[in-house]
Amino acid sequence: MSKQFRFFEQVNRSFDSAAALTKHDPRMLSQIRECNAVYHFAFPVKRDDGAIEVIHGWRAEHSHHKLPTKGGIRYSSKVSEDEVKALAALMTYKCALVDAPFGGAKGGVRIARSDYSAGELERITRRYTYELKKKNFIGPGVDVPAPDFGTTAREMAWIADTYHSLSAGELNALACVTGKPVAQGGIRGREQATGRGVYYGIREACNDEELMKKLGFDQGVAGKRVVVQGLGNVGHYVSKFMQEAGAVLVGLAEYEGAIANPDGLDLEAVVSHRKDTGSILDFPGAQNIKISAEALKLDCDILVPAALENQITRDNAPAIQAKIIAEAANGPTSVGADEILTEKEILILPDTYLNAGGVTVSYFEWVKNLSHVRFGRMQKRFEEGAFRRIVGAMESYTGRTLPDAERADLTRGASEEDLVNSGLEETMALAYATIRETQRRYDEDVSLRSAAFVTAIDKIALCYEDLGIFP
Ligand code: NAD
């Protein structure tokens, strides 16, 4: 039985097996895998009842090969230095894969979000930001946080506001953080972006004739039976987009338990049931699964872990029935589990690729903030005029007139959200094709995870080669 590795070590083991496939200078490879900087700090926060509590926070900047660094901030009682380093490393490879021009970073605050009032969370977030600013661990050209587990657009708005108040006159201050509410400089489509990107990644794999043949599946997402673990930002939107594409949600798991129905669960009905009753359990027509993690073993085609790392381990991997594991969360599969799943010929769509939609759209938001103009603002009306002239010309040549609704559809100019979604779709499709190309360069026995790492390493290595640091 293989040993249980710590999270950063697990990421580095994946890195090492991919790096061994490349011909890059070993000194350069060891520079790439190291975490460049970690800042750990503790600060006091006054609770609503007057008590003082010491809060621990971290920010890890894994790679400075490109600046700024980029990565989310996590609020969870399990946050540790090892965890933020591992997550920062994954960000480095993810950004390289999707050509987002950043080094990887990640932050964390060790608190269980649900134990704190909104006022307490605001005080913690603002103080966390102040600490980052004090040590130059935040800034539009330095390090740019985003939402992650336990944080939302609201926390990002507090971060932007605190940073702004500490940087009077800094024109690009709003670009210090992404995932903000739209009214505070955010971008339309960011909230859905990670889940939408996961969906696009699954769709690319399901449309891959060669892979689907190997698994004995028909092509396409429609009809595939899916189990999703975690109904937060990522899990909710993956479920929504999968269901809209015709997949059947046969199991949904949250921390309080899971529910299953082989005939399918209606996502929005489950969400409103949970809102009304405070629990996912006892949903009409569904079977209750009291131990939530048991849902990972349900009979399904695609399993989507979208909660936290280390959910699929060597203990439960032998019982997994899914043929595809879509890693929406970061690091949900342990090294030991990975070996077992590979032996079982289960296809793993790796986190480094699959959940990169979040950072992709964060990149668009950062660019929007730096350019101080909404995407689509300059060209929307111009496009509509051009489309109207084309449609008008077609009508006059054919002597036929289009119905109003069709005409309106054909002459619509792209909005910010259209452009964001289209940029995201293009990015996920291109990255998938590149990873598959890398895989074919070696042979089909190289996993998609290794192929994704090799693709990322090659891109990062180019930066160092251009600098001439490792001649
Ligand atoms: P979130 O806080 O919005 O949601 C997480 C959900 O998982 C919550 O509903 C929580 O109750 C549930 N959960 C926690 N423990 C669970 C358990 N043991 N079993 C079942 N459910 C459980 O977080 P999120 O932003 O959706 O992030 C989820 C994962 O996706 C994390 O690994 C994160 O690093 C990764 N990710 C997030 C983003 C993003 O843009 N938010 C981007 C890339 C990757």
Residues whose N, C-alpha, C, O or C-beta is under 5 A from the ligand:
A	BS01	NAD	P147 D148 F149 G150 T151 T194 Q229 G230 L231 G232 N233 V234 G235 A253 E254 Y255 S292 A306 A307 L308 A328 A329 N330 N355 G358
